[in-house]
Amino acid sequence: MSVIYVSTDVEVDGPIPGPHSMLSFGSAAFLADKTLVSTFSANLELLPGASGHPDTMAWWAKHPEAWEACRQDLRAPAGAMADYVKWLDALPAKPVFVGYPAAFDFMFVYWYLMRFAGRSPFSFSALDIKTMAMVMLDKEYQTITKRTMPKRWFDPLPHNHVALDDAIEQGMLFCNMLAECRR
């Protein structure tokens, strides 16, 4: 086993890290055969001087249960990211970041890792599920959404904007796609 796929989802209060905070993140480590090896999640304290973006906060107002879930048991980012690096380093293979959309989720996770832990076990790269779907379906990138993906790729799991739940859901999606690719 050379790699382990770490499906990761973030919940945030704005479009970029620094001026805005990562509120919560969850990661689910999967083997290619869809075995869930381990999970990690943390709800984070807000960054000093950061504030919620009005558009993002309006979105949160429509999802009060998810907001409540990511504001419980808050941890300081430095401690959470140090523990996350330890968790990633303890996985049985090299971690590969998997996201949907990877550019957004990875931007926050990478920024927090570098700022608070000083390094990223993922290096500089992330695997994007939407790009993988574009290639598998031979469609234009902008036409790909979860609604346009084949139903067979999805397990009956909730997408509730709780970071760990969403990370598990998208990790199962990725593994289903990977299995189809390799057939």
C-alpha positions in Angstrom: 0.0 0.0 0.0 1.6 3.2 -1.1 -1.1 5.8 -0.6 -4.2 6.4 1.5 -6.9 8.8 0.3 -7.8 11.5 2.8 -11.2 12.9 1.8 -11.5 16.3 3.5 -14.2 18.8 3.9 -14.1 22.3 5.5 -16.7 24.6 6.8 -15.7 28.3 6.7 -17.0 31.8 7.3 -15.6 33.4 4.1 -14.0 32.8 0.8 -10.3 32.8 1.8 -8.2 31.9 4.9 -6.7 34.7 6.9 -9.4 37.4 6.6 -11.8 34.6 7.3 -11.7 31.5 9.5 -12.0 27.7 8.9 -14.7 26.9 11.4 -14.5 23.1 11.1 -12.8 20.4 9.1 -13.1 16.7 8.8 -11.0 14.1 7.1 -11.8 10.4 6.4 -8.9 8.2 5.4 -9.8 5.5 2.8 -8.1 2.7 1.2 -8.8 2.4 -2.6 -11.2 -0.5 -1.8 -13.4 1.9 0.2 -12.2 0.7 3.6 -12.6 3.6 6.0 -9.3 3.4 8.0 -9.6 6.4 10.3 -11.2 9.8 10.8 -10.2 13.2 12.2 -12.3 16.3 12.8 -12.0 19.5 14.8 -14.1 22.6 15.3 -11.8 25.7 15.5 -11.8 29.0 17.3 -11.9 32.0 15.0 -8.7 33.6 13.8 -7.8 36.8 15.7 -9.0 39.8 13.7 -10.9 37.6 11.1 -14.6 38.1 10.5 -17.3 36.3 8.6 -18.0 37.4 5.1 -21.6 38.7 4.7 -22.5 36.3 1.9 -21.1 33.3 3.7 -22.8 34.3 7.0 -26.2 34.7 5.1 -25.7 31.1 3.9 -25.0 29.9 7.4 -28.2 31.6 8.6 -30.1 29.2 6.4 -28.3 26.2 7.9 -28.6 26.6 11.7 -28.1 22.9 12.6 -24.8 22.8 10.7 -23.7 26.1 12.3 -24.5 24.8 15.7 -22.5 21.6 15.0 -19.4 23.5 14.0 -19.4 25.9 16.9 -19.3 23.2 19.7 -16.1 22.0 21.5 -13.9 24.6 19.9 -10.2 24.1 19.7 -7.3 26.5 19.2 -6.1 26.1 15.6 -2.4 25.5 16.7 -3.3 22.5 18.8 -5.8 21.1 16.3 -3.4 21.3 13.4 -0.6 19.8 15.4 -2.8 16.9 16.2 -4.0 16.6 12.6 -0.3 16.4 11.4 0.3 13.6 14.0 -2.9 11.8 12.8 -1.8 12.1 9.1 1.7 10.9 9.9 0.4 7.9 11.7 -1.7 6.7 8.7 -0.4 3.4 7.2 0.6 5.1 3.9 1.3 8.4 2.3 -1.8 10.7 2.5 -3.3 12.0 -0.7 -5.7 14.9 -0.1 -9.1 14.4 -1.9 -11.7 17.1 -2.1 -14.8 18.5 -3.8 -13.8 21.1 -4.8 -10.2 20.3 -3.9 -9.0 23.9 -4.7 -11.2 25.4 -2.1 -10.9 22.8 0.7 -7.2 22.4 0.2 -6.5 26.1 0.2 -7.9 26.4 3.8 -6.3 23.1 5.1 -2.9 23.9 3.5 -3.0 27.5 4.9 -3.8 26.3 8.4 -1.2 23.5 8.2 1.5 25.9 7.2 0.5 28.7 9.6 -0.1 26.5 12.7 1.9 23.3 12.1 4.7 24.5 9.9 4.3 21.8 7.3 1.8 19.9 5.1 2.0 16.1 5.0 0.1 16.4 1.7 2.9 18.4 0.1 1.5 20.9 -2.4 -1.1 18.8 -4.2 -4.7 17.6 -4.0 -6.9 15.3 -6.0 -10.1 16.9 -7.2 -13.3 14.7 -7.5 -14.9 17.1 -10.0 -11.9 17.0 -12.3 -11.9 13.2 -12.1 -15.6 13.1 -13.0 -15.0 15.4 -16.0 -12.4 13.0 -17.4 -14.5 9.9 -16.6 -17.6 11.3 -18.2 -15.8 13.1 -21.1 -17.7 16.3 -20.3 -16.7 19.9 -20.0 -15.7 20.9 -16.5 -18.4 23.5 -16.0 -21.1 21.0 -16.7 -20.0 18.6 -13.9 -22.0 18.8 -10.6 -23.0 16.1 -8.2 -26.5 16.2 -9.8 -25.0 15.4 -13.2 -22.9 12.5 -12.0 -24.2 8.9 -12.3 -26.3 7.8 -9.3 -24.3 4.6 -9.1 -21.3 6.6 -7.8 -23.2 7.6 -4.6 -23.8 5.8 -1.4 -27.0 6.7 0.5 -25.2 9.1 2.9 -26.3 12.6 4.1 -24.7 15.8 2.9 -25.5 17.9 5.9 -22.6 20.5 6.0 -21.1 18.8 9.1 -17.5 18.5 7.9 -16.7 14.9 8.9 -20.1 13.6 7.6 -19.4 15.3 4.3 -15.9 14.1 4.1 -17.1 10.5 4.6 -19.8 11.0 1.9 -17.4 12.4 -0.6 -14.7 9.7 0.2 -17.2 7.0 -0.6 -18.0 8.8 -3.9 -14.3 9.0 -4.7 -13.8 5.3 -4.0 -16.8 4.3 -6.1 -15.4 6.4 -9.0 -11.9 5.0 -8.6 -13.2 1.4 -8.6 -15.1 2.1 -11.9 -12.0 3.7 -13.4 -9.9 0.7 -12.6 -12.4 -1.9 -14.0 
